[in-house]
């Protein structure tokens, strides 16, 4: 049974806050609680509101997927008009992440159960990591009952300060947690290690990243984590919580979330009228075309979606439609960690041969030969090879745009000169207005 079904009972007493100046009544009186299970479950539940927005921002903003219906085509235009998509994407995402943070704060501040606190710190870190990657500077609140009258709590804090909170929370989570929650999809020590490594890579702090990423890889077998032998078996409702998944936000079509329903799978599959043919042909070309030997291709690209008019493939098959809205959203999986560790090793000066060897398991599963280190023999060439592998391995998992931004390759990969102010997304205008300008807007919007 998915965690989200268990949440139903505990959420009956949770009242959703409408903005940052409010908070759920149960949190306001949390000093009277002794069991924080329901509040912790609420922190998990609110992650659902980030799923579809992160999918759209991660792939449709990048060169994996295309919007076809105005005004959503603004995702493919690097200009000021994304603010029109607030109700559809940025508003629900922003609100859901701060609700998760408020719930986590209550557990951290009041619970005496060390494991509950560890899970809450992981979820708070995950929420702030999503926020800082999407918006850059954001307000930081670490209190269960923030002031409703002090506007200073709404002031956006530098991204570096947000990352400091994230790193401290993940270090605490690593100390507090074991891996017993893996089988039920809850936060675990190895998930905290994986996210910590990913956070360091996002910052470009490769010297700090390599150790936690290596710890995940070295500890994977003992935790029951391994690469799936068949790439297709990572995805689909029958494969939720498979051996490769380190942490996923569990999704159910019967649960209404901040977004409404988490329909990321339908966007990728061309089932949303805003983009009935979402597949960017640049991704097909990146695989080497339809005759590629890459076994990932028929999972990533729906080979039955060929257009009779153009002869082009138009959708992804990564999330089988028979599963409908019950596909979990994978936040962390082992292949991602392996690729991040290889990237960190390369940036830290490890030899090309040693770095490329780390990719062999992923490439072998894809039916591909190991990369030739006599040809790919410089740090720059290895860097490009890893990023190319990440694109193919992680397509339609909300990763691509954020990879382009952190590697400084947006303009090169998008084939146009993109102003860096559009690397970030717009703060919801409703938040700017509700704060009477205390929350300022990102440049360019």
C-alpha positions as a printed NumPy array, in Angstrom:
array([[  0.   ,   0.   ,   0.   ],
       [  1.361,   3.404,  -0.929],
       [  2.261,   5.846,   1.782],
       [ -0.169,   8.367,   0.337],
       [ -3.091,   6.097,   1.184],
       [ -1.94 ,   5.971,   4.782],
       [ -1.842,   9.755,   4.776],
       [ -5.582,  10.063,   4.319],
       [ -6.377,   9.466,   7.961],
       [ -3.632,  11.676,   9.291],
       [ -4.492,  14.512,   6.959],
       [ -8.046,  14.856,   8.224],
       [ -6.798,  17.161,  10.934],
       [ -4.45 ,  19.141,   8.662],
       [ -5.807,  22.475,   7.447],
       [ -3.948,  23.839,   4.449],
       [ -2.324,  27.241,   4.85 ],
       [ -3.087,  29.671,   2.049],
       [  0.172,  31.643,   2.203],
       [  3.338,  32.034,   4.221],
       [  1.659,  34.213,   6.84 ],
       [ -0.498,  31.3  ,   8.019],
       [  0.097,  27.811,   9.286],
       [ -1.989,  24.729,  10.04 ],
       [ -3.849,  24.926,  13.388],
       [ -2.399,  21.63 ,  14.543],
       [  1.087,  23.1  ,  14.145],
       [  0.095,  26.214,  16.062],
       [ -0.728,  24.011,  19.069],
       [  1.917,  21.402,  18.4  ],
       [  3.278,  21.599,  21.94 ],
       [  0.196,  19.613,  22.963],
       [  1.055,  16.736,  20.618],
       [  3.061,  13.694,  21.619],
       [  2.784,  11.715,  18.389],
       [  3.983,  13.577,  15.314],
       [  3.358,  10.811,  12.808],
       [  0.527,  12.72 ,  11.144],
       [  2.522,  15.933,  10.884],
       [  5.497,  14.054,   9.411],
       [  3.229,  12.312,   6.921],
       [  1.908,  15.73 ,   5.904],
       [  5.493,  16.775,   5.056],
       [  5.675,  13.753,   2.722],
       [  2.231,  14.451,   1.273],
       [  3.014,  18.026,   0.271],
       [  5.88 ,  16.82 ,  -1.932],
       [  3.17 ,  15.722,  -4.358],
       [  2.56 ,  19.352,  -5.283],
       [  6.064,  19.614,  -6.711],
       [  5.941,  16.615,  -9.032],
       [  4.252,  17.926, -12.192],
       [  5.838,  21.399, -11.961],
       [  9.32 ,  19.864, -11.584],
       [  8.682,  17.56 , -14.548],
       [  7.632,  20.458, -16.762],
       [ 10.421,  22.765, -15.613],
       [ 13.056,  20.051, -15.901],
       [ 12.227,  18.75 , -19.38 ],
       [  9.951,  21.207, -21.196],
       [ 12.223,  24.156, -20.404],
       [ 15.12 ,  22.129, -21.794],
       [ 15.665,  20.314, -25.09 ],
       [ 13.816,  17.108, -24.254],
       [ 10.216,  18.251, -24.645],
       [  8.196,  21.001, -26.315],
       [  5.064,  22.962, -25.486],
       [  2.73 ,  23.424, -28.442],
       [ -0.225,  25.458, -27.143],
       [  0.105,  29.175, -26.292],
       [  0.793,  30.611, -23.765],
       [  2.618,  27.476, -22.581],
       [  4.999,  27.847, -25.514],
       [  6.677,  30.513, -23.345],
       [  8.599,  27.645, -21.738],
       [ 10.531,  27.458, -25.003],
       [ 11.039,  31.234, -25.176],
       [ 13.564,  32.795, -22.841],
       [ 11.707,  35.982, -22.04 ],
       [  9.577,  37.61 , -19.308],
       [  6.208,  35.967, -19.932],
       [  6.459,  32.794, -17.833],
       [  4.664,  34.665, -15.057],
       [  1.437,  33.844, -16.903],
       [  1.919,  30.204, -15.889],
       [  1.756,  30.904, -12.146],
       [ -1.553,  29.165, -11.455],
       [ -0.546,  26.135, -13.496],
       [  2.964,  25.575, -12.162],
       [  4.871,  28.028,  -9.98 ],
       [  2.158,  28.911,  -7.472],
       [  1.17 ,  25.336,  -6.505],
       [  4.833,  24.32 ,  -6.377],
       [  5.85 ,  27.245,  -4.155],
       [  2.943,  26.755,  -1.758],
       [  3.375,  22.987,  -1.499],
       [  7.075,  23.232,  -0.673],
       [  6.51 ,  25.719,   2.128],
       [  3.698,  23.596,   3.524],
       [  6.083,  20.637,   3.579],
       [  8.673,  22.827,   5.299],
       [  6.188,  24.023,   7.934],
       [  5.159,  20.458,   8.701],
       [  8.787,  19.361,   8.884],
       [  9.6  ,  22.296,  11.173],
       [  6.923,  21.185,  13.604],
       [  8.406,  17.696,  13.827],
       [ 11.966,  18.987,  14.156],
       [ 11.034,  21.476,  16.86 ],
       [  8.754,  19.308,  18.944],
       [  9.223,  15.575,  18.386],
       [ 11.397,  13.533,  20.729],
       [ 11.68 ,  10.695,  18.208],
       [ 15.13 ,  10.969,  16.593],
       [ 14.076,   9.044,  13.481],
       [ 11.053,  11.269,  12.924],
       [ 13.284,  14.319,  13.225],
       [ 15.765,  12.786,  10.777],
       [ 13.022,  12.161,   8.221],
       [ 11.699,  15.688,   8.709],
       [ 15.146,  17.169,   8.143],
       [ 15.524,  15.163,   4.954],
       [ 12.154,  16.433,   3.69 ],
       [ 12.928,  20.013,   4.666],
       [ 16.241,  19.765,   2.823],
       [ 14.531,  18.26 ,  -0.232],
       [ 11.96 ,  21.067,  -0.247],
       [ 14.545,  23.821,  -0.004],
       [ 16.69 ,  22.127,  -2.654],
       [ 13.78 ,  22.188,  -5.075],
       [ 13.005,  25.805,  -4.215],
       [ 16.574,  27.078,  -4.566],
       [ 17.129,  25.339,  -7.897],
       [ 13.904,  26.765,  -9.294],
       [ 13.913,  30.293,  -7.818],
       [ 17.395,  30.954,  -6.446],
       [ 17.105,  33.101,  -3.317],
       [ 14.005,  32.242,  -1.26 ],
       [ 12.672,  32.984,   2.222],
       [ 14.067,  30.713,   4.931],
       [ 11.778,  29.637,   7.748],
       [ 12.987,  27.142,  10.346],
       [ 10.193,  27.658,  12.871],
       [  7.08 ,  25.598,  13.449],
       [  4.985,  28.687,  14.182],
       [  6.486,  31.63 ,  12.301],
       [  5.352,  35.131,  13.145],
       [  2.268,  36.296,  11.295],
       [  3.223,  39.948,  11.717],
       [  6.985,  40.115,  11.115],
       [  7.612,  40.784,   7.401],
       [ 11.309,  39.979,   7.772],
       [ 10.58 ,  36.254,   7.611],
       [  9.452,  36.765,   4.01 ],
       [ 12.68 ,  38.368,   2.814],
       [ 14.426,  36.187,   0.259],
       [ 17.755,  34.885,   1.534],
       [ 20.807,  34.309,  -0.705],
       [ 21.026,  30.913,  -2.334],
       [ 24.254,  30.243,  -0.419],
       [ 22.347,  30.58 ,   2.874],
       [ 19.638,  28.241,   1.614],
       [ 22.274,  25.67 ,   0.715],
       [ 23.783,  25.972,   4.191],
       [ 20.408,  24.984,   5.668],
       [ 20.073,  22.087,   3.234],
       [ 23.542,  20.715,   3.956],
       [ 23.162,  20.968,   7.736],
       [ 19.78 ,  19.205,   7.584],
       [ 21.141,  16.382,   5.437],
       [ 24.159,  15.876,   7.668],
       [ 21.804,  15.593,  10.645],
       [ 19.545,  13.207,   8.716],
       [ 22.506,  10.966,   7.873],
       [ 23.351,  10.739,  11.572],
       [ 19.766,  10.128,  12.678],
       [ 18.544,   7.621,  10.096],
       [ 19.246,   4.046,   9.095],
       [ 17.992,   2.325,   5.954],
       [ 14.961,   0.591,   7.422],
       [ 12.579,   2.975,   5.658],
       [ 13.699,   2.073,   2.153],
       [ 11.197,  -0.728,   1.649],
       [  8.27 ,   1.555,   2.499],
       [  9.543,   4.538,   0.54 ],
       [ 10.423,   6.691,   3.513],
       [ 13.54 ,   8.794,   3.971],
       [ 16.671,   6.837,   4.813],
       [ 20.319,   7.356,   5.573],
       [ 21.381,   6.403,   2.075],
       [ 18.815,   8.774,   0.555],
       [ 20.215,  11.607,   2.676],
       [ 23.74 ,  10.721,   1.527],
       [ 22.619,  10.68 ,  -2.103],
       [ 20.843,  14.012,  -1.834],
       [ 23.8  ,  15.574,  -0.03 ],
       [ 26.119,  14.524,  -2.853],
       [ 23.67 ,  15.885,  -5.425],
       [ 23.447,  19.183,  -3.558],
       [ 27.229,  19.562,  -3.523],
       [ 27.385,  18.831,  -7.25 ],
       [ 24.671,  21.425,  -7.895],
       [ 26.856,  23.958,  -6.073],
       [ 29.956,  22.924,  -8.002],
       [ 31.607,  21.734,  -4.775],
       [ 32.974,  18.519,  -6.248],
       [ 35.581,  17.973,  -3.532],
       [ 32.78 ,  17.674,  -0.967],
       [ 30.469,  15.726,  -3.279],
       [ 32.581,  12.673,  -3.945],
       [ 32.55 ,  11.217,  -0.414],
       [ 28.752,  11.024,   0.136],
       [ 28.208,   9.794,  -3.418],
       [ 30.86 ,   7.111,  -2.964],
       [ 29.232,   6.152,   0.351],
       [ 25.958,   5.514,  -1.484],
       [ 27.603,   3.362,  -4.137],
       [ 29.703,   1.431,  -1.629],
       [ 26.75 ,   0.911,   0.704],
       [ 24.159,   0.161,  -1.944],
       [ 24.349,  -3.64 ,  -1.82 ],
       [ 23.994,  -3.779,   1.956],
       [ 20.949,  -1.51 ,   1.708],
       [ 19.379,  -3.685,  -1.008],
       [ 19.973,  -1.135,  -3.747],
       [ 21.213,  -2.181,  -7.184],
       [ 20.849,  -1.291, -10.841],
       [ 17.893,  -2.981, -12.478],
       [ 19.052,  -5.386, -15.173],
       [ 16.379,  -4.057, -17.557],
       [ 16.099,  -0.281, -17.872],
       [ 12.361,  -0.493, -18.575],
       [ 11.778,  -2.14 , -15.205],
       [ 12.702,   1.03 , -13.34 ],
       [  9.443,   2.666, -14.431],
       [  5.73 ,   1.91 , -14.275],
       [  3.413,   1.357, -11.343],
       [  4.325,  -2.323, -11.097],
       [  7.938,  -1.292, -10.505],
       [  7.455,   1.383,  -7.837],
       [ 10.089,   1.123,  -5.092],
       [ 12.233,  -1.231,  -7.165],
       [ 15.837,  -1.938,  -6.205],
       [ 17.257,   1.04 ,  -8.082],
       [ 15.066,   3.658,  -6.409],
       [ 16.675,   5.383,  -3.445],
       [ 13.816,   7.796,  -2.817],
       [ 10.594,   8.587,  -4.651],
       [  7.581,  10.777,  -4.019],
       [  4.724,   8.318,  -4.017],
       [  1.804,   9.267,  -6.222],
       [ -1.794,   8.095,  -6.289],
       [ -4.539,   9.114,  -8.675],
       [ -6.995,   8.972,  -5.788],
       [ -5.232,  11.709,  -3.819],
       [ -5.783,  15.382,  -4.629],
       [ -2.683,  17.458,  -3.923],
       [ -1.688,  21.11 ,  -4.139],
       [ -1.391,  20.789,  -7.89 ],
       [ -4.741,  19.026,  -8.188],
       [ -3.413,  15.692,  -9.378],
       [  0.189,  14.833, -10.186],
       [ -0.093,  14.222, -13.917],
       [  3.542,  14.374, -14.981],
       [  3.191,  11.076, -16.855],
       [  0.469,  12.49 , -19.122],
       [  2.599,  15.482, -20.111],
       [  5.426,  13.228, -21.246],
       [  3.031,  10.878, -23.009],
       [  1.371,  13.604, -25.093],
       [ -1.981,  13.287, -23.318],
       [ -2.27 ,  16.926, -22.267],
       [ -3.807,  19.251, -24.847],
       [ -1.14 ,  21.858, -24.118],
       [  1.371,  19.582, -25.802],
       [ -0.057,  16.629, -27.691],
       [  3.3  ,  15.967, -29.4  ],
       [  5.819,  16.87 , -26.691],
       [  8.883,  14.934, -27.819],
       [ 11.735,  17.217, -28.913],
       [ 13.419,  15.638, -31.934],
       [ 16.761,  16.815, -30.575],
       [ 16.457,  14.041, -27.986],
       [ 15.871,  11.445, -30.712],
       [ 18.991,  12.74 , -32.455],
       [ 20.947,  12.531, -29.193],
       [ 20.225,   8.792, -29.126],
       [ 21.596,   8.549, -32.661],
       [ 18.227,   8.307, -34.336],
       [ 15.67 ,   5.532, -34.511],
       [ 18.21 ,   2.893, -35.529],
       [ 20.221,   3.366, -32.355],
       [ 21.593,   0.327, -30.538],
       [ 20.744,   1.985, -27.218],
       [ 18.243,  -0.263, -25.427],
       [ 16.891,   2.722, -23.497],
       [ 15.441,   4.239, -26.655],
       [ 12.094,   2.358, -26.803],
       [ 11.493,   3.158, -23.126],
       [ 12.303,   6.844, -23.434],
       [ 10.71 ,   7.289, -26.876],
       [  7.281,   5.87 , -27.698],
       [  8.045,   4.092, -30.953],
       [  4.306,   3.631, -31.57 ],
       [  3.769,   7.407, -31.589],
       [  5.175,   8.064, -35.058],
       [  3.177,  10.81 , -36.791],
       [  1.679,   9.796, -40.117],
       [  2.061,  13.374, -41.319],
       [  5.711,  13.942, -40.407],
       [  7.103,  10.473, -39.772],
       [  8.48 ,  11.697, -36.443],
       [  8.089,  10.163, -33.007],
       [  5.99 ,  12.441, -30.831],
       [  5.841,  11.139, -27.235],
       [  7.635,   9.245, -24.491],
       [  6.778,   5.75 , -23.291],
       [  8.749,   5.98 , -20.046],
       [  5.649,   5.861, -17.86 ],
       [  3.249,   3.272, -19.336],
       [ -0.221,   4.722, -19.687],
       [ -1.74 ,   1.559, -18.229],
       [ -0.468,   2.843, -14.892],
       [ -2.283,   6.103, -15.289],
       [ -1.776,   8.567, -12.451],
       [ -0.203,   6.094, -10.02 ],
       [  3.383,   6.394, -11.254],
       [  5.746,   7.412,  -8.484],
       [  8.058,  10.347,  -9.126],
       [ 11.652,   9.198,  -8.716],
       [ 13.674,  11.783,  -6.806],
       [ 16.894,   9.735,  -6.46 ],
       [ 18.035,   6.523,  -8.058],
       [ 21.325,   4.663,  -8.19 ],
       [ 22.212,   5.418, -11.831],
       [ 21.892,   9.142, -11.13 ],
       [ 24.274,   8.789,  -8.188],
       [ 26.786,   6.79 , -10.248],
       [ 26.833,   9.484, -12.914],
       [ 27.173,  12.252, -10.338],
       [ 30.042,  10.431,  -8.641],
       [ 31.809,  10.017, -11.997],
       [ 31.334,  13.715, -12.666],
       [ 32.772,  14.653,  -9.276],
       [ 35.727,  12.326,  -9.784],
       [ 36.461,  13.87 , -13.168],
       [ 36.313,  17.394, -11.79 ],
       [ 38.601,  16.322,  -8.939],
       [ 41.28 ,  15.193, -11.379],
       [ 40.771,  11.417, -11.516],
       [ 42.107,   9.849, -14.693],
       [ 39.808,   9.564, -17.699],
       [ 40.125,   5.788, -17.705],
       [ 39.062,   5.441, -14.07 ],
       [ 36.149,   7.836, -14.476],
       [ 34.808,   6.22 , -17.637],
       [ 35.031,   2.788, -16.033],
       [ 32.407,   3.964, -13.534],
       [ 29.884,   4.256, -16.379],
       [ 30.291,   0.693, -17.609],
       [ 27.358,  -0.761, -15.653],
       [ 24.949,   1.861, -16.967],
       [ 26.15 ,   1.547, -20.539],
       [ 26.181,  -2.251, -20.452],
       [ 22.541,  -2.266, -19.348],
       [ 21.807,  -0.005, -22.326],
       [ 23.469,  -2.53 , -24.654],
       [ 26.386,  -0.212, -25.322],
       [ 30.115,  -0.833, -25.24 ],
       [ 32.319,   0.909, -22.68 ],
       [ 33.492,   4.353, -23.7  ],
       [ 36.961,   4.327, -25.273],
       [ 39.286,   6.131, -22.878],
       [ 41.988,   6.319, -25.542],
       [ 39.672,   8.619, -27.523],
       [ 37.851,  10.315, -24.646],
       [ 41.066,  11.142, -22.863],
       [ 40.805,  14.698, -21.51 ],
       [ 38.82 ,  16.183, -18.658],
       [ 36.7  ,  18.206, -21.1  ],
       [ 35.87 ,  15.184, -23.231],
       [ 35.008,  13.096, -20.179],
       [ 32.841,  15.938, -18.857],
       [ 30.864,  16.013, -22.111],
       [ 30.548,  12.221, -22.202],
       [ 29.063,  12.17 , -18.709],
       [ 26.578,  14.905, -19.519],
       [ 25.56 ,  13.116, -22.712],
       [ 25.013,   9.941, -20.697],
       [ 22.968,  11.804, -18.088],
       [ 20.689,  13.178, -20.778],
       [ 19.862,   9.758, -22.189],
       [ 19.696,   7.912, -18.861],
       [ 17.585,  10.506, -17.037],
       [ 15.392,  11.88 , -19.822],
       [ 11.874,  12.718, -18.602],
       [ 12.869,  12.579, -14.948],
       [ 12.951,  16.364, -14.466],
       [ 16.745,  16.583, -14.501],
       [ 17.817,  18.039, -17.84 ],
       [ 17.24 ,  21.783, -17.352],
       [ 18.929,  21.829, -13.958],
       [ 21.899,  19.913, -15.387],
       [ 22.261,  22.476, -18.169],
       [ 22.136,  25.364, -15.711],
       [ 24.672,  23.977, -13.254],
       [ 27.122,  22.98 , -16.013],
       [ 26.869,  26.357, -17.749],
       [ 25.828,  24.743, -21.022],
       [ 22.355,  26.203, -21.509],
       [ 23.176,  28.308, -24.57 ],
       [ 25.397,  25.667, -26.172],
       [ 22.841,  22.887, -25.807],
       [ 19.76 ,  24.981, -26.556],
       [ 21.38 ,  26.371, -29.698],
       [ 20.735,  30.019, -28.852],
       [ 22.128,  32.728, -26.636],
       [ 20.069,  32.48 , -23.453],
       [ 20.28 ,  35.331, -20.952],
       [ 21.317,  33.861, -17.598],
       [ 18.516,  35.723, -15.81 ],
       [ 16.161,  33.181, -17.369],
       [ 17.988,  30.244, -15.815],
       [ 15.663,  30.798, -12.84 ],
       [ 11.88 ,  30.774, -12.897],
       [  9.59 ,  33.604, -11.735],
       [  8.551,  33.893,  -8.109],
       [  4.736,  33.593,  -8.058],
       [  3.369,  37.1  ,  -8.568],
       [  0.717,  36.404,  -5.933],
       [  3.467,  35.978,  -3.326],
       [  5.11 ,  39.248,  -4.342],
       [  1.797,  41.1  ,  -4.112],
       [  0.664,  39.455,  -0.873],
       [  3.934,  40.443,   0.798],
       [  3.546,  44.07 ,  -0.344],
       [  6.858,  43.805,  -2.119],
       [  8.861,  42.266,   0.738],
       [  9.294,  39.272,  -1.554],
       [ 10.914,  40.639,  -4.714],
       [ 10.753,  39.174,  -8.209],
       [ 13.613,  37.51 , -10.066],
       [ 15.377,  39.65 , -12.65 ],
       [ 13.825,  39.563, -16.104],
       [ 10.245,  38.951, -14.983]])
